[in-house]
Amino acid sequence: AVWNSDCDLILLDVLIKQRESGLQTSNGNFHTSAWTEAEKALAKTEMLTGGAPKTVSGCQNRWATLKKDYASVKRLKEMSGFGWDDTAKTVTAPNEVWDKLLELGKWKSKGFPLFDNMADLVDGTYATGTN
């Protein structure tokens, strides 16, 4: 399946509604019926994005990718030397700070517009490995 920002927003909107209905688990995942709703909401989006239809497992995989991206951006945002442009949803820092962090460098010029939605769904629900 091919995902774009519109598909990501649809997925997160569904997951927020499913959480409000009590279908998010204590570890930040979701019950099967929540993923079925996500699949239904994303039906036919492949006509716009190309690729295969978005399935339950595809939605789960995309969620895992979004959680990983969110954790990276959040980590950068909280590091010394970094700032946050709330309008562009972009981590900011001088070049010399970025040069030290090649692993997370993709976020230097790439925004993460899903940050607020991801914070709402993820914070406090999964292990980060920092403790």
A tleap script that builds the chain and sets N, CA, C and O, in Angstrom:
source leaprc.protein.ff14SB
mol = sequence {
  NALA VAL TRP ASN SER ASP CYS ASP LEU ILE
  LEU LEU ASP VAL LEU ILE LYS GLN ARG GLU
  SER GLY LEU GLN THR SER ASN GLY ASN PHE
  HIE THR SER ALA TRP THR GLU ALA GLU LYS
  ALA LEU ALA LYS THR GLU MET LEU THR GLY
  GLY ALA PRO LYS THR VAL SER GLY CYS GLN
  ASN ARG TRP ALA THR LEU LYS LYS ASP TYR
  ALA SER VAL LYS ARG LEU LYS GLU MET SER
  GLY PHE GLY TRP ASP ASP THR ALA LYS THR
  VAL THR ALA PRO ASN GLU VAL TRP ASP LYS
  LEU LEU GLU LEU GLY LYS TRP LYS SER LYS
  GLY PHE PRO LEU PHE ASP ASN MET ALA ASP
  LEU VAL ASP GLY THR TYR ALA THR GLY THR
  CASN
}
set mol.1.N position { 0.841 -1.188 0.000 }
set mol.1.CA position { 0.000 0.000 0.000 }
set mol.1.C position { 0.881 1.244 0.000 }
set mol.1.O position { 1.986 1.243 0.542 }
set mol.2.N position { 0.380 2.276 -0.604 }
set mol.2.CA position { 1.080 3.558 -0.627 }
set mol.2.C position { 0.341 4.508 0.311 }
set mol.2.O position { -0.873 4.683 0.211 }
set mol.3.N position { 1.094 5.115 1.219 }
set mol.3.CA position { 0.517 6.028 2.207 }
set mol.3.C position { 0.945 7.451 1.902 }
set mol.3.O position { 2.101 7.697 1.557 }
set mol.4.N position { 0.015 8.390 2.028 }
set mol.4.CA position { 0.351 9.808 1.943 }
set mol.4.C position { -0.164 10.493 3.208 }
set mol.4.O position { -0.734 9.842 4.084 }
set mol.5.N position { 0.036 11.797 3.300 }
set mol.5.CA position { -0.346 12.505 4.527 }
set mol.5.C position { -1.856 12.446 4.773 }
set mol.5.O position { -2.287 12.401 5.925 }
set mol.6.N position { -2.659 12.446 3.719 }
set mol.6.CA position { -4.112 12.334 3.900 }
set mol.6.C position { -4.488 10.979 4.505 }
set mol.6.O position { -5.334 10.904 5.396 }
set mol.7.N position { -3.859 9.920 4.019 }
set mol.7.CA position { -4.126 8.581 4.563 }
set mol.7.C position { -3.681 8.498 6.020 }
set mol.7.O position { -4.373 7.912 6.853 }
set mol.8.N position { -2.522 9.085 6.326 }
set mol.8.CA position { -2.047 9.092 7.714 }
set mol.8.C position { -3.048 9.787 8.628 }
set mol.8.O position { -3.332 9.307 9.725 }
set mol.9.N position { -3.581 10.913 8.175 }
set mol.9.CA position { -4.560 11.640 8.993 }
set mol.9.C position { -5.844 10.841 9.190 }
set mol.9.O position { -6.422 10.842 10.277 }
set mol.10.N position { -6.285 10.165 8.141 }
set mol.10.CA position { -7.475 9.311 8.264 }
set mol.10.C position { -7.213 8.225 9.303 }
set mol.10.O position { -8.047 7.978 10.174 }
set mol.11.N position { -6.052 7.579 9.205 }
set mol.11.CA position { -5.708 6.525 10.159 }
set mol.11.C position { -5.709 7.063 11.589 }
set mol.11.O position { -6.297 6.454 12.483 }
set mol.12.N position { -5.051 8.201 11.805 }
set mol.12.CA position { -4.979 8.747 13.160 }
set mol.12.C position { -6.342 9.212 13.662 }
set mol.12.O position { -6.654 9.050 14.841 }
set mol.13.N position { -7.150 9.783 12.784 }
set mol.13.CA position { -8.505 10.186 13.194 }
set mol.13.C position { -9.315 8.977 13.660 }
set mol.13.O position { -10.007 9.038 14.677 }
set mol.14.N position { -9.224 7.885 12.909 }
set mol.14.CA position { -9.936 6.665 13.297 }
set mol.14.C position { -9.413 6.154 14.636 }
set mol.14.O position { -10.196 5.782 15.509 }
set mol.15.N position { -8.095 6.134 14.798 }
set mol.15.CA position { -7.524 5.608 16.042 }
set mol.15.C position { -7.886 6.477 17.242 }
set mol.15.O position { -8.110 5.959 18.336 }
set mol.16.N position { -7.944 7.782 17.047 }
set mol.16.CA position { -8.370 8.668 18.141 }
set mol.16.C position { -9.813 8.342 18.536 }
set mol.16.O position { -10.128 8.244 19.722 }
set mol.17.N position { -10.684 8.173 17.540 }
set mol.17.CA position { -12.082 7.822 17.832 }
set mol.17.C position { -12.180 6.457 18.503 }
set mol.17.O position { -12.996 6.259 19.404 }
set mol.18.N position { -11.353 5.526 18.065 }
set mol.18.CA position { -11.374 4.187 18.658 }
set mol.18.C position { -10.872 4.226 20.100 }
set mol.18.O position { -11.389 3.512 20.959 }
set mol.19.N position { -9.876 5.053 20.364 }
set mol.19.CA position { -9.405 5.206 21.739 }
set mol.19.C position { -10.511 5.783 22.610 }
set mol.19.O position { -10.727 5.332 23.734 }
set mol.20.N position { -11.217 6.793 22.078 }
set mol.20.CA position { -12.323 7.406 22.820 }
set mol.20.C position { -13.443 6.400 23.094 }
set mol.20.O position { -14.211 6.564 24.042 }
set mol.21.N position { -13.533 5.367 22.265 }
set mol.21.CA position { -14.527 4.308 22.459 }
set mol.21.C position { -13.997 3.186 23.348 }
set mol.21.O position { -14.666 2.170 23.538 }
set mol.22.N position { -12.793 3.372 23.893 }
set mol.22.CA position { -12.220 2.388 24.802 }
set mol.22.C position { -11.511 1.232 24.132 }
set mol.22.O position { -11.313 0.186 24.750 }
set mol.23.N position { -11.123 1.402 22.876 }
set mol.23.CA position { -10.514 0.296 22.138 }
set mol.23.C position { -8.996 0.380 22.034 }
set mol.23.O position { -8.392 -0.364 21.263 }
set mol.24.N position { -8.363 1.285 22.807 }
set mol.24.CA position { -6.904 1.310 22.869 }
set mol.24.C position { -6.480 0.515 24.101 }
set mol.24.O position { -7.057 0.669 25.178 }
set mol.25.N position { -5.476 -0.328 23.935 }
set mol.25.CA position { -5.001 -1.156 25.040 }
set mol.25.C position { -4.040 -0.364 25.920 }
set mol.25.O position { -3.606 0.728 25.551 }
set mol.26.N position { -3.713 -0.914 27.073 }
set mol.26.CA position { -2.837 -0.217 28.021 }
set mol.26.C position { -1.415 -0.054 27.492 }
set mol.26.O position { -0.676 0.806 27.973 }
set mol.27.N position { -1.020 -0.865 26.509 }
set mol.27.CA position { 0.324 -0.733 25.950 }
set mol.27.C position { 0.354 0.119 24.684 }
set mol.27.O position { 1.357 0.133 23.970 }
set mol.28.N position { -0.734 0.828 24.401 }
set mol.28.CA position { -0.758 1.745 23.267 }
set mol.28.C position { -1.194 1.130 21.957 }
set mol.28.O position { -1.210 1.807 20.930 }
set mol.29.N position { -1.545 -0.134 21.976 }
set mol.29.CA position { -2.036 -0.763 20.768 }
set mol.29.C position { -3.554 -0.653 20.732 }
set mol.29.O position { -4.151 0.034 21.560 }
set mol.30.N position { -4.169 -1.321 19.785 }
set mol.30.CA position { -5.619 -1.232 19.634 }
set mol.30.C position { -6.214 -2.619 19.448 }
set mol.30.O position { -5.554 -3.529 18.948 }
set mol.31.N position { -7.464 -2.767 19.855 }
set mol.31.CA position { -8.190 -4.020 19.665 }
set mol.31.C position { -8.467 -4.234 18.174 }
set mol.31.O position { -8.471 -3.283 17.393 }
set mol.32.N position { -8.693 -5.465 17.798 }
set mol.32.CA position { -8.900 -5.845 16.400 }
set mol.32.C position { -9.985 -5.016 15.726 }
set mol.32.O position { -9.831 -4.619 14.571 }
set mol.33.N position { -11.066 -4.754 16.423 }
set mol.33.CA position { -12.165 -4.000 15.804 }
set mol.33.C position { -11.736 -2.584 15.423 }
set mol.33.O position { -12.268 -2.019 14.468 }
set mol.34.N position { -10.795 -2.012 16.144 }
set mol.34.CA position { -10.296 -0.675 15.795 }
set mol.34.C position { -9.562 -0.715 14.462 }
set mol.34.O position { -9.698 0.191 13.640 }
set mol.35.N position { -8.781 -1.775 14.255 }
set mol.35.CA position { -8.049 -1.901 12.988 }
set mol.35.C position { -9.006 -2.164 11.829 }
set mol.35.O position { -8.764 -1.712 10.710 }
set mol.36.N position { -10.074 -2.882 12.089 }
set mol.36.CA position { -11.081 -3.110 11.052 }
set mol.36.C position { -11.725 -1.789 10.645 }
set mol.36.O position { -11.973 -1.556 9.462 }
set mol.37.N position { -11.994 -0.927 11.619 }
set mol.37.CA position { -12.554 0.400 11.317 }
set mol.37.C position { -11.568 1.235 10.505 }
set mol.37.O position { -11.972 1.964 9.599 }
set mol.38.N position { -10.294 1.134 10.821 }
set mol.38.CA position { -9.275 1.871 10.064 }
set mol.38.C position { -9.245 1.395 8.615 }
set mol.38.O position { -9.186 2.203 7.688 }
set mol.39.N position { -9.287 0.085 8.431 }
set mol.39.CA position { -9.305 -0.475 7.080 }
set mol.39.C position { -10.513 0.048 6.297 }
set mol.39.O position { -10.383 0.433 5.136 }
set mol.40.N position { -11.684 0.059 6.935 }
set mol.40.CA position { -12.902 0.555 6.274 }
set mol.40.C position { -12.766 2.028 5.898 }
set mol.40.O position { -13.142 2.428 4.797 }
set mol.41.N position { -12.229 2.830 6.813 }
set mol.41.CA position { -12.102 4.270 6.563 }
set mol.41.C position { -11.132 4.560 5.425 }
set mol.41.O position { -11.252 5.578 4.743 }
set mol.42.N position { -10.173 3.667 5.223 }
set mol.42.CA position { -9.158 3.867 4.186 }
set mol.42.C position { -9.496 3.147 2.881 }
set mol.42.O position { -8.703 3.166 1.940 }
set mol.43.N position { -10.664 2.515 2.822 }
set mol.43.CA position { -11.077 1.807 1.608 }
set mol.43.C position { -11.097 2.765 0.427 }
set mol.43.O position { -11.581 3.892 0.526 }
set mol.44.N position { -10.578 2.308 -0.655 }
set mol.44.CA position { -10.552 3.032 -1.929 }
set mol.44.C position { -9.514 4.156 -1.988 }
set mol.44.O position { -9.398 4.814 -3.022 }
set mol.45.N position { -8.755 4.397 -0.912 }
set mol.45.CA position { -7.722 5.443 -0.994 }
set mol.45.C position { -6.609 5.046 -1.950 }
set mol.45.O position { -5.865 5.902 -2.428 }
set mol.46.N position { -6.490 3.750 -2.232 }
set mol.46.CA position { -5.468 3.316 -3.189 }
set mol.46.C position { -5.740 3.868 -4.582 }
set mol.46.O position { -4.832 3.947 -5.409 }
set mol.47.N position { -6.985 4.250 -4.845 }
set mol.47.CA position { -7.317 4.862 -6.138 }
set mol.47.C position { -6.606 6.206 -6.285 }
set mol.47.O position { -6.278 6.620 -7.397 }
set mol.48.N position { -6.372 6.879 -5.173 }
set mol.48.CA position { -5.696 8.177 -5.191 }
set mol.48.C position { -4.188 8.051 -5.019 }
set mol.48.O position { -3.428 8.825 -5.600 }
set mol.49.N position { -3.753 7.075 -4.222 }
set mol.49.CA position { -2.332 6.968 -3.895 }
set mol.49.C position { -1.596 5.951 -4.743 }
set mol.49.O position { -0.367 5.977 -4.822 }
set mol.50.N position { -2.339 5.055 -5.376 }
set mol.50.CA position { -1.703 3.940 -6.067 }
set mol.50.C position { -1.411 2.830 -5.068 }
set mol.50.O position { -1.677 2.970 -3.875 }
set mol.51.N position { -0.876 1.751 -5.555 }
set mol.51.CA position { -0.545 0.646 -4.668 }
set mol.51.C position { -1.751 -0.199 -4.330 }
set mol.51.O position { -2.833 -0.046 -4.898 }
set mol.52.N position { -1.531 -1.094 -3.387 }
set mol.52.CA position { -2.561 -2.046 -2.972 }
set mol.52.C position { -3.517 -1.406 -1.970 }
set mol.52.O position { -3.197 -0.376 -1.375 }
set mol.53.N position { -4.692 -2.014 -1.782 }
set mol.53.CA position { -5.611 -1.525 -0.750 }
set mol.53.C position { -4.969 -1.611 0.637 }
set mol.53.O position { -4.096 -2.444 0.882 }
set mol.54.N position { -5.410 -0.751 1.517 }
set mol.54.CA position { -4.889 -0.723 2.884 }
set mol.54.C position { -5.669 -1.730 3.723 }
set mol.54.O position { -6.881 -1.606 3.900 }
set mol.55.N position { -4.962 -2.714 4.229 }
set mol.55.CA position { -5.550 -3.809 4.994 }
set mol.55.C position { -5.352 -3.566 6.486 }
set mol.55.O position { -4.685 -2.613 6.888 }
set mol.56.N position { -5.935 -4.435 7.295 }
set mol.56.CA position { -5.730 -4.368 8.742 }
set mol.56.C position { -4.239 -4.437 9.053 }
set mol.56.O position { -3.727 -3.611 9.809 }
set mol.57.N position { -3.536 -5.415 8.477 }
set mol.57.CA position { -2.101 -5.538 8.767 }
set mol.57.C position { -1.321 -4.348 8.222 }
set mol.57.O position { -0.338 -3.922 8.829 }
set mol.58.N position { -1.745 -3.811 7.093 }
set mol.58.CA position { -1.101 -2.616 6.557 }
set mol.58.C position { -1.280 -1.421 7.477 }
set mol.58.O position { -0.354 -0.632 7.667 }
set mol.59.N position { -2.467 -1.288 8.047 }
set mol.59.CA position { -2.726 -0.203 9.007 }
set mol.59.C position { -1.875 -0.383 10.260 }
set mol.59.O position { -1.333 0.586 10.792 }
set mol.60.N position { -1.758 -1.619 10.727 }
set mol.60.CA position { -0.934 -1.891 11.904 }
set mol.60.C position { 0.537 -1.580 11.625 }
set mol.60.O position { 1.230 -1.024 12.477 }
set mol.61.N position { 1.006 -1.940 10.437 }
set mol.61.CA position { 2.393 -1.644 10.067 }
set mol.61.C position { 2.628 -0.144 9.958 }
set mol.61.O position { 3.662 0.364 10.390 }
set mol.62.N position { 1.663 0.561 9.379 }
set mol.62.CA position { 1.810 2.017 9.263 }
set mol.62.C position { 1.829 2.651 10.648 }
set mol.62.O position { 2.610 3.573 10.887 }
set mol.63.N position { 0.993 2.182 11.557 }
set mol.63.CA position { 0.965 2.671 12.929 }
set mol.63.C position { 2.334 2.472 13.585 }
set mol.63.O position { 2.833 3.367 14.267 }
set mol.64.N position { 2.936 1.301 13.379 }
set mol.64.CA position { 4.262 1.029 13.950 }
set mol.64.C position { 5.298 2.006 13.398 }
set mol.64.O position { 6.150 2.493 14.141 }
set mol.65.N position { 5.229 2.290 12.105 }
set mol.65.CA position { 6.154 3.250 11.493 }
set mol.65.C position { 5.936 4.648 12.052 }
set mol.65.O position { 6.898 5.349 12.364 }
set mol.66.N position { 4.679 5.055 12.179 }
set mol.66.CA position { 4.380 6.385 12.717 }
set mol.66.C position { 4.836 6.512 14.166 }
set mol.66.O position { 5.322 7.569 14.568 }
set mol.67.N position { 4.686 5.454 14.951 }
set mol.67.CA position { 5.154 5.498 16.341 }
set mol.67.C position { 6.674 5.646 16.394 }
set mol.67.O position { 7.202 6.386 17.223 }
set mol.68.N position { 7.368 4.944 15.509 }
set mol.68.CA position { 8.832 5.043 15.454 }
set mol.68.C position { 9.252 6.463 15.063 }
set mol.68.O position { 10.147 7.038 15.682 }
set mol.69.N position { 8.612 7.021 14.047 }
set mol.69.CA position { 8.917 8.392 13.623 }
set mol.69.C position { 8.623 9.380 14.743 }
set mol.69.O position { 9.412 10.289 15.001 }
set mol.70.N position { 7.502 9.203 15.397 }
set mol.70.CA position { 7.130 10.083 16.499 }
set mol.70.C position { 8.179 10.033 17.610 }
set mol.70.O position { 8.580 11.073 18.132 }
set mol.71.N position { 8.620 8.836 17.970 }
set mol.71.CA position { 9.622 8.695 19.030 }
set mol.71.C position { 10.918 9.406 18.652 }
set mol.71.O position { 11.552 10.027 19.506 }
set mol.72.N position { 11.319 9.322 17.386 }
set mol.72.CA position { 12.535 10.004 16.926 }
set mol.72.C position { 12.392 11.514 17.030 }
set mol.72.O position { 13.284 12.192 17.540 }
set mol.73.N position { 11.279 12.037 16.551 }
set mol.73.CA position { 11.056 13.486 16.586 }
set mol.73.C position { 10.953 13.967 18.030 }
set mol.73.O position { 11.513 15.006 18.382 }
set mol.74.N position { 10.255 13.230 18.849 }
set mol.74.CA position { 10.115 13.619 20.254 }
set mol.74.C position { 11.472 13.636 20.943 }
set mol.74.O position { 11.775 14.551 21.709 }
set mol.75.N position { 12.290 12.620 20.669 }
set mol.75.CA position { 13.630 12.561 21.256 }
set mol.75.C position { 14.452 13.784 20.860 }
set mol.75.O position { 15.107 14.399 21.701 }
set mol.76.N position { 14.414 14.130 19.585 }
set mol.76.CA position { 15.141 15.314 19.119 }
set mol.76.C position { 14.619 16.575 19.786 }
set mol.76.O position { 15.394 17.413 20.248 }
set mol.77.N position { 13.320 16.702 19.832 }
set mol.77.CA position { 12.677 17.893 20.397 }
set mol.77.C position { 13.112 18.127 21.837 }
set mol.77.O position { 13.221 19.270 22.280 }
set mol.78.N position { 13.360 17.044 22.564 }
set mol.78.CA position { 13.712 17.141 23.977 }
set mol.78.C position { 15.214 17.266 24.226 }
set mol.78.O position { 15.634 17.482 25.363 }
set mol.79.N position { 16.031 17.132 23.174 }
set mol.79.CA position { 17.485 17.183 23.344 }
set mol.79.C position { 17.986 18.618 23.457 }
set mol.79.O position { 17.408 19.549 22.896 }
set mol.80.N position { 19.064 18.763 24.190 }
set mol.80.CA position { 19.719 20.058 24.320 }
set mol.80.C position { 20.195 20.530 22.949 }
set mol.80.O position { 20.738 19.746 22.170 }
set mol.81.N position { 19.992 21.796 22.663 }
set mol.81.CA position { 20.420 22.365 21.390 }
set mol.81.C position { 19.345 22.383 20.327 }
set mol.81.O position { 19.526 22.979 19.265 }
set mol.82.N position { 18.222 21.731 20.604 }
set mol.82.CA position { 17.140 21.665 19.629 }
set mol.82.C position { 15.962 22.517 20.066 }
set mol.82.O position { 15.706 22.704 21.255 }
set mol.83.N position { 15.260 23.023 19.076 }
set mol.83.CA position { 14.035 23.767 19.310 }
set mol.83.C position { 12.916 23.132 18.513 }
set mol.83.O position { 13.078 22.064 17.921 }
set mol.84.N position { 11.778 23.807 18.508 }
set mol.84.CA position { 10.596 23.277 17.823 }
set mol.84.C position { 9.850 24.416 17.175 }
set mol.84.O position { 9.505 25.393 17.839 }
set mol.85.N position { 9.595 24.303 15.885 }
set mol.85.CA position { 8.766 25.252 15.153 }
set mol.85.C position { 7.358 24.668 15.135 }
set mol.85.O position { 7.067 23.749 14.369 }
set mol.86.N position { 6.483 25.211 15.987 }
set mol.86.CA position { 5.150 24.636 16.139 }
set mol.86.C position { 4.279 24.859 14.909 }
set mol.86.O position { 3.346 24.093 14.669 }
set mol.87.N position { 4.563 25.882 14.138 }
set mol.87.CA position { 3.792 26.133 12.921 }
set mol.87.C position { 4.103 25.079 11.861 }
set mol.87.O position { 3.196 24.506 11.257 }
set mol.88.N position { 5.398 24.832 11.641 }
set mol.88.CA position { 5.821 23.861 10.629 }
set mol.88.C position { 5.933 22.445 11.186 }
set mol.88.O position { 6.168 21.497 10.437 }
set mol.89.N position { 5.762 22.299 12.519 }
set mol.89.CA position { 5.930 20.997 13.189 }
set mol.89.C position { 7.293 20.399 12.841 }
set mol.89.O position { 7.403 19.228 12.480 }
set mol.90.N position { 8.325 21.233 12.958 }
set mol.90.CA position { 9.677 20.865 12.565 }
set mol.90.C position { 10.647 21.088 13.711 }
set mol.90.O position { 10.575 22.095 14.416 }
set mol.91.N position { 11.562 20.130 13.890 }
set mol.91.CA position { 12.640 20.284 14.857 }
set mol.91.C position { 13.652 21.261 14.267 }
set mol.91.O position { 13.976 21.194 13.082 }
set mol.92.N position { 14.146 22.169 15.106 }
set mol.92.CA position { 15.110 23.157 14.635 }
set mol.92.C position { 16.398 23.052 15.447 }
set mol.92.O position { 16.373 22.741 16.638 }
set mol.93.N position { 17.527 23.317 14.781 }
set mol.93.CA position { 18.831 23.339 15.447 }
set mol.93.C position { 19.863 23.881 14.471 }
set mol.93.O position { 19.687 23.782 13.256 }
set mol.94.N position { 20.940 24.455 15.000 }
set mol.94.CA position { 22.029 24.890 14.122 }
set mol.94.C position { 22.673 23.682 13.427 }
set mol.94.O position { 22.588 22.556 13.918 }
set mol.95.N position { 23.313 23.928 12.286 }
set mol.95.CA position { 23.931 22.845 11.517 }
set mol.95.C position { 24.916 22.025 12.335 }
set mol.95.O position { 24.972 20.805 12.183 }
set mol.96.N position { 25.693 22.670 13.199 }
set mol.96.CA position { 26.695 21.922 13.965 }
set mol.96.C position { 26.048 20.918 14.929 }
set mol.96.O position { 26.642 19.887 15.244 }
set mol.97.N position { 24.853 21.218 15.384 }
set mol.97.CA position { 24.130 20.266 16.239 }
set mol.97.C position { 23.654 19.080 15.398 }
set mol.97.O position { 23.769 17.928 15.816 }
set mol.98.N position { 23.119 19.373 14.210 }
set mol.98.CA position { 22.658 18.300 13.316 }
set mol.98.C position { 23.812 17.403 12.896 }
set mol.98.O position { 23.654 16.186 12.798 }
set mol.99.N position { 24.972 17.999 12.649 }
set mol.99.CA position { 26.117 17.221 12.177 }
set mol.99.C position { 26.488 16.106 13.146 }
set mol.99.O position { 27.033 15.082 12.734 }
set mol.100.N position { 26.201 16.294 14.417 }
set mol.100.CA position { 26.528 15.292 15.435 }
set mol.100.C position { 25.502 14.154 15.477 }
set mol.100.O position { 25.721 13.141 16.142 }
set mol.101.N position { 24.416 14.321 14.785 }
set mol.101.CA position { 23.320 13.347 14.878 }
set mol.101.C position { 22.904 12.802 13.513 }
set mol.101.O position { 21.765 12.989 13.086 }
set mol.102.N position { 23.807 12.145 12.850 }
set mol.102.CA position { 23.515 11.645 11.507 }
set mol.102.C position { 22.299 10.726 11.476 }
set mol.102.O position { 21.527 10.750 10.517 }
set mol.103.N position { 22.125 9.924 12.512 }
set mol.103.CA position { 21.019 8.960 12.553 }
set mol.103.C position { 19.658 9.639 12.452 }
set mol.103.O position { 18.746 9.103 11.823 }
set mol.104.N position { 19.513 10.790 13.053 }
set mol.104.CA position { 18.226 11.478 13.080 }
set mol.104.C position { 18.191 12.676 12.135 }
set mol.104.O position { 17.271 13.492 12.185 }
set mol.105.N position { 19.194 12.772 11.281 }
set mol.105.CA position { 19.334 13.923 10.402 }
set mol.105.C position { 18.201 14.139 9.420 }
set mol.105.O position { 18.022 15.251 8.923 }
set mol.106.N position { 17.426 13.092 9.126 }
set mol.106.CA position { 16.334 13.287 8.160 }
set mol.106.C position { 15.329 14.316 8.658 }
set mol.106.O position { 14.597 14.906 7.864 }
set mol.107.N position { 15.291 14.534 9.973 }
set mol.107.CA position { 14.322 15.471 10.535 }
set mol.107.C position { 14.798 16.916 10.448 }
set mol.107.O position { 14.065 17.833 10.817 }
set mol.108.N position { 16.027 17.126 9.960 }
set mol.108.CA position { 16.545 18.492 9.825 }
set mol.108.C position { 15.705 19.292 8.836 }
set mol.108.O position { 15.420 20.467 9.065 }
set mol.109.N position { 15.315 18.660 7.749 }
set mol.109.CA position { 14.584 19.386 6.708 }
set mol.109.C position { 13.197 18.807 6.454 }
set mol.109.O position { 12.516 19.201 5.508 }
set mol.110.N position { 12.790 17.882 7.293 }
set mol.110.CA position { 11.500 17.223 7.093 }
set mol.110.C position { 10.629 17.450 8.319 }
set mol.110.O position { 11.031 17.139 9.440 }
set mol.111.N position { 9.454 17.985 8.108 }
set mol.111.CA position { 8.513 18.180 9.205 }
set mol.111.C position { 7.821 16.881 9.576 }
set mol.111.O position { 7.877 15.902 8.832 }
set mol.112.N position { 7.172 16.876 10.721 }
set mol.112.CA position { 6.367 15.735 11.172 }
set mol.112.C position { 5.013 16.279 11.596 }
set mol.112.O position { 4.742 16.418 12.788 }
set mol.113.N position { 4.146 16.595 10.606 }
set mol.113.CA position { 2.872 17.248 10.900 }
set mol.113.C position { 1.933 16.418 11.773 }
set mol.113.O position { 0.944 16.941 12.288 }
set mol.114.N position { 2.228 15.159 11.941 }
set mol.114.CA position { 1.373 14.295 12.756 }
set mol.114.C position { 1.770 14.310 14.229 }
set mol.114.O position { 1.195 13.568 15.024 }
set mol.115.N position { 2.748 15.144 14.610 }
set mol.115.CA position { 3.307 15.119 15.959 }
set mol.115.C position { 2.240 15.238 17.041 }
set mol.115.O position { 2.219 14.428 17.967 }
set mol.116.N position { 1.363 16.218 16.948 }
set mol.116.CA position { 0.356 16.435 17.994 }
set mol.116.C position { -0.612 15.259 18.105 }
set mol.116.O position { -0.954 14.833 19.208 }
set mol.117.N position { -1.053 14.736 16.960 }
set mol.117.CA position { -1.958 13.581 16.977 }
set mol.117.C position { -1.267 12.363 17.576 }
set mol.117.O position { -1.866 11.616 18.350 }
set mol.118.N position { 0.006 12.168 17.212 }
set mol.118.CA position { 0.753 11.034 17.744 }
set mol.118.C position { 0.968 11.187 19.243 }
set mol.118.O position { 0.868 10.211 19.986 }
set mol.119.N position { 1.262 12.406 19.695 }
set mol.119.CA position { 1.444 12.638 21.131 }
set mol.119.C position { 0.177 12.249 21.875 }
set mol.119.O position { 0.229 11.630 22.938 }
set mol.120.N position { -0.954 12.617 21.304 }
set mol.120.CA position { -2.241 12.316 21.923 }
set mol.120.C position { -2.461 10.810 22.055 }
set mol.120.O position { -3.012 10.342 23.051 }
set mol.121.N position { -2.031 10.063 21.051 }
set mol.121.CA position { -2.272 8.623 21.040 }
set mol.121.C position { -1.193 7.801 21.738 }
set mol.121.O position { -1.483 6.722 22.255 }
set mol.122.N position { 0.052 8.293 21.762 }
set mol.122.CA position { 1.178 7.461 22.159 }
set mol.122.C position { 1.732 7.769 23.541 }
set mol.122.O position { 2.057 6.843 24.283 }
set mol.123.N position { 1.850 9.035 23.908 }
set mol.123.CA position { 2.546 9.386 25.144 }
set mol.123.C position { 1.985 8.636 26.339 }
set mol.123.O position { 0.781 8.641 26.597 }
set mol.124.N position { 2.885 7.998 27.054 }
set mol.124.CA position { 2.501 7.270 28.249 }
set mol.124.C position { 1.963 5.879 28.007 }
set mol.124.O position { 1.552 5.206 28.953 }
set mol.125.N position { 1.955 5.422 26.742 }
set mol.125.CA position { 1.358 4.114 26.476 }
set mol.125.C position { 2.347 3.081 25.957 }
set mol.125.O position { 1.965 1.933 25.729 }
set mol.126.N position { 3.623 3.460 25.762 }
set mol.126.CA position { 4.571 2.475 25.263 }
set mol.126.C position { 5.938 2.707 25.868 }
set mol.126.O position { 6.262 3.815 26.295 }
set mol.127.N position { 6.742 1.649 25.900 }
set mol.127.CA position { 8.087 1.736 26.459 }
set mol.127.C position { 9.006 2.443 25.478 }
set mol.127.O position { 8.982 2.162 24.280 }
set mol.128.N position { 9.829 3.374 25.996 }
set mol.128.CA position { 10.754 4.116 25.138 }
set mol.128.C position { 12.183 3.632 25.272 }
set mol.128.O position { 13.027 3.959 24.439 }
set mol.129.N position { 12.468 2.853 26.313 }
set mol.129.CA position { 13.827 2.391 26.533 }
set mol.129.C position { 14.709 3.419 27.200 }
set mol.129.O position { 15.923 3.230 27.263 }
set mol.130.N position { 14.137 4.509 27.703 }
set mol.130.CA position { 14.937 5.565 28.317 }
set mol.130.C position { 15.063 5.401 29.817 }
set mol.130.O position { 15.846 6.120 30.437 }
set mol.131.N position { 14.331 4.493 30.421 }
set mol.131.CA position { 14.426 4.285 31.875 }
set mol.131.C position { 14.983 2.918 32.188 }
set mol.131.O position { 15.134 2.566 33.357 }
savepdb mol mol.pdb
quit
